[in-house]
Amino acid sequence: MTDSRSSIHAWLLLLPALLLLIAFTHYPAVQTLIDSFYSTPRGGRAAVWVGPENYQIMVEDPVFWQAVRNNLWFAAFTIPCSIGLALLMALWVNERIAGRAFLRMAYFTPTVLPMIAVANIWLFFYTPHYGLLAQIMDVFGLPSSNWLGSPRTALGAVTVVAIWKEAGFFMIFYLAALQTLNPSLREAAAIEGASRWTFFRRVQWPLLMPTTLFVLVNAFINAFRMVDHLFVLTRGGPNNASTLLLYHLYEVGFSFWDTAYAAAITMVLVAVLAGIALVQFFVLDRRVHYK
């Protein structure tokens, strides 16, 4: 009887969170899947069943494939660069150096800034002729460049902003993990005459793998949900050179009001993120060394 009451009590405590999860996560996902097989309602015309037509339109849409290529390129650079930079910063500020507290604050500051504020700061940096980068190039006698207005550099410029924004956030997790390591490990390595690189490769890096897996999952999600910076910096231009999947989804759903096609793009994006998460947790998790 006591176990039954405890079970009922536990479910009642979970009920509010469970209802919110169903109402704002699971139900919208199922409804989006259903909407992707219907046409977009227009005026007095109700939505009708069209089957996989929206997915066929997606396959034939060159802008969609441009967004996919851009997003893959964006992810290929932001994920390893932001994680590697975060790890280097964490290793540095974990040492006993002068101004360690100031460095930690400086590295973490971009993380607490609003996304739109960060985009506006970098918009000034990238502005041709009188922006910060243009002034630095002028000092060295180099010509000014329209970083955000050129198809060759627009996506790279957005990628740099994302790395700058995310590295400090990931650094906090690595720093917290480094501070939980037993100090005796470093002392034992010093007694054995191990170099810093050997100590990192043989001791620290394996013990940081759980944190790396967590950071990697977040980095993948962030790479495919980038949209804030694009509104301020490029709006997907020029000529879709910096359009990412989520921004393309926004344009289809809220600029062109093709909600059915936007639902189909959403399901593809959800499927890709779910597949990546499953691979990371069920394949990479086996390589993780937990203490």
JOQUIHU-V39265 format. One line per field, one symbol per residue. phi: phi as a letter, one per 40 degrees, with the letter a starting at -180 (. if undefined). psi: psi as a letter, one per 40 degrees, with the letter a starting at -180 (. if undefined). burial: # if it has 16 or more other ideal C-beta (glycine too) atoms within 10 Angstrom, else .. A space follows every 50 residues. Layout:
BEGIN
phi = ???
psi = ???
burial = ???
END
This chain:
BEGIN
phi = .cccccccccccccddcccccccbbccdccccccccbbcccbfccccbcb gccccccccccccccccccccccdccccccccccccccccccccccbcgc ccccccccddccccdcccccccccdcdcgbccccccccccgcccbccccb dcbcccccccccccccdcccdcccccccccccdcccccccccgccccccc ccbccccccdcccccccccccccbbcaccccccbfgccfgcbcbdccccc cccbccfcccccccccccccccccccccccccbcccccbcc
psi = dddddddddddddedddddddddecddddddddddeeiihhhbehiiihe bedddddddehdddddddddddddddddddddddddddddddeeigihfd dddddddedddeiidddddddddddehideiddddddddefiiiigdeeh ddedddddddddddddddddddddddddeeihdddddddddefhiddddd ddcdddeedddddddddddddddeehddddddddfeahffdehidddddd dddedefgdddddddddddddddddddddddedddeehhi.
burial = ...............................#..######.........# ..###.##.....#.###.##..##.###.###.###.###.##...... ...#..##.#.......##.###.###...#.##..........####.. ..###.###################.##..........#....#....## ..##..###.###.######.###.#####.###.#...########### ###....############...#..#...............
END
